[in-house]
Amino acid sequence: MKEQDIDSDRIDEAVLALMFLTLHDLDRTSGTCRAWKPFDWDALGRLYKRGLIQNPVGKKKSVGLTSAGRERCEQQFRRLFCASRKP
């Protein structure tokens, strides 16, 4: 597969959605939380540049999500991985 065939935006959305599975340490005041970061560093860097996560570089095994990132994370998880409910 050629690198130009890869849609990095779609990869980033999937990484963000998978972070939903490992959310922890929710700060109810700011709306931020943390998620484990065993994901591709390039994707984490792009999410950081978009303002959805805090800087992932460091020794911690988790990364902080901004309040916007936390909301987007849940939206993408539901969109990509939840079965649609039919009446």
N, C-alpha and C positions, 0 to 999 in steps of 0.2 A: 504494500500500500504506500502510495506517495504522500509525503507530508502535506502537499497542497490539497489532497483529497480529504483531509481531516478537518472537521468543523469544530474548532476549539471552543466556540460559544456553546455548542451542545454538550461538549465534554464538561465545561465549567458548570452548566446547569445540572448535569447528572452528579457531579462531585458535591455541589451544594445540596442537592436533594438527599444524597447519602449521608451527609453530615447530620441530617435530621435524626437519624437512628442513634446518634451518640451525643445528643445535646445534654449538657449538664450545667450546674451552677448558674441558673437563671437569676439575673438581677432585675427584680420587678420594677425598680425605680427607673433604670435606664433602658430596660428591654433587651439588654445584651445577655449573652451566655457564652459557653465554651463548647467545643466539639473536638473529638479526637482527630488528628491530622495525618493519617497514614495514606495520603493521597499524593498524586503527582505534583511535584514542586512548581512546575510551570503553571498548572491550573490554579494552585493556591496563590501564586504571584498575580495572576490575572484577576482573581476574586478580590485580592487586596487592592489592586489598582482601581477596581470598580467600587471600592468602599463597602464591600459586603462582609469582609473579615478584617481583623486586626493583623498587623504584620506577623506572618507565620514563621519568620526566621528567629530561631532561639532554641534553647534546650528543652523547653516544655513540650510535652507530648500532645498537647491540645492547643487549639487556636481560638481566639475570641471572635465571636460573630457580633457585628453591629446590630442594632435593633432592626434596621432594614434587611440585613443579611439573614437574621433569624426568621423574619416574616417570609422572605423569598425562599428560604430553605424549606419551610413547611409547604408553601404553595407548590414548589417544584416536586417535592416528595409526593404530594397528593396527585399532582398531574401525571407524573411518570409511573407511580407504583401502586396507586389505589384503584381497585376495581370500581367501575362506575355502577352506581345503584340505579336499577330500573324498577319502576313501580309495578 
